[in-house]
Amino acid sequence: MGVIYILITISIIIAVLFFVAFIYAVKSGQYDDSYTPSVRMLFDDEIVVKSPEKNNKS
């Protein structure tokens, strides 16, 4: 029965740590980009064209 109390205490401490990390990330502006995700699907992907390599040894 004592193990249950230890596990509950540890899980609450971990949950509080994750919550503090989340609050810190929000306050530091990590989630401030609200424009790009809404229009990302409208942009075409750039096509990368590779030029043929020159293997001419004269």
C-alpha positions in Angstrom: 0.0 0.0 0.0 2.9 2.3 0.7 4.2 1.9 -2.9 1.0 3.4 -4.2 1.5 6.5 -2.2 5.1 6.8 -3.5 4.0 6.3 -7.1 1.2 8.8 -6.8 3.6 11.4 -5.3 6.2 10.8 -8.0 3.6 11.1 -10.8 2.3 14.3 -9.4 5.8 15.8 -9.2 6.5 14.8 -12.8 3.1 16.3 -13.9 3.9 19.6 -12.2 7.4 19.6 -13.8 5.8 19.2 -17.3 3.3 21.8 -16.5 6.0 24.3 -15.5 8.0 23.5 -18.6 4.8 24.1 -20.7 4.1 27.4 -19.0 7.8 28.5 -19.6 7.5 27.5 -23.3 4.4 29.6 -23.7 5.8 32.6 -21.9 9.0 32.5 -23.9 7.1 32.8 -27.2 7.6 29.3 -28.6 4.0 29.0 -29.8 3.6 32.6 -31.2 3.6 31.7 -34.9 -0.1 31.6 -35.7 0.1 32.6 -39.4 2.4 30.0 -41.0 0.4 26.8 -40.1 -2.8 28.1 -41.6 -1.2 28.9 -45.0 1.5 26.3 -45.2 -0.6 24.0 -47.4 -1.1 26.8 -49.9 2.6 27.1 -50.8 4.1 24.8 -53.4 7.1 22.8 -52.5 10.2 24.0 -54.3 11.5 21.6 -56.9 15.3 21.0 -56.6 16.8 20.5 -60.0 20.2 18.9 -60.0 22.5 19.8 -62.8 24.3 16.8 -64.4 27.8 16.3 -63.1 30.6 16.7 -65.6 32.9 13.7 -65.6 35.0 14.8 -68.6 38.6 14.0 -68.0 40.7 15.4 -70.8 
